[in-house]
Amino acid sequence: MSQDTNLPKQKPPTVNEAARLMSRTARSPIRSISRPSRAIRNILKPMGKKFGPGLSQLKQNWLQIVGPRLADICSPQKLTGIKGSQTLTLIAKGSSAMLIQAQSTQLLEKINLITGRGTVKSIRIIQGKIRNTPQASSSPPTSPKINSGFTPKQLTALDEQLKDITNPSLKKALKELGLGVIKNS
């Protein structure tokens, strides 16, 4: 083999340079990037302990918490404060805010069953428009079947009592009430 004469000759390292090169550690291998889910979990876990379950959990279970009647007229909007002294802001349709305010203690008990004991301390109600969610809208109540277990004599007696009522919706409601009374007697 022939040596390349165009390359400059290297000087051997001095004692100090050799010592420096020997004391130096080799590069560590490249580590893989940690998963983003682990970093997010490390951030959210302490926040969950401090602030408790969030608004999304309340919205998800709202129909089960308040029932179909109240779910149609109010919905949770925001949850403020820290765990143990949070305020739940509800948005309610028009004048139904008074009805909700009257039931606020029962609502607080039900809400705290979901979020944890004593998490929500107060309810604030504001009036506004409600977006009907598929879970919040309930099916209309079904009227009892006319001929389910009633004798024709009972039905004609009920119709006879209601013949003077001209308002159709009132007549329908009274007929349903009468059928319920007959059924339970």
Buried (B, 14 or more C-beta within 10 A) or exposed (E): EEEEEEEEEEEEEEEEEEEEEEEEEEEEEEEEEEEEEEEEEEEEEEEEEEBBBEBEBBBBBBBEBBEBEBBBBBBBBEBEBEBBEBEBBBBBBEEBBEBBBEBBEEBBEBBBEBBEEEBBEEBBBEEBEBEEEEBBEEEEEEEBEEEEEBEEEBBEEBEEEBEEEEEEEEBEEBBEEBBEEBEEE
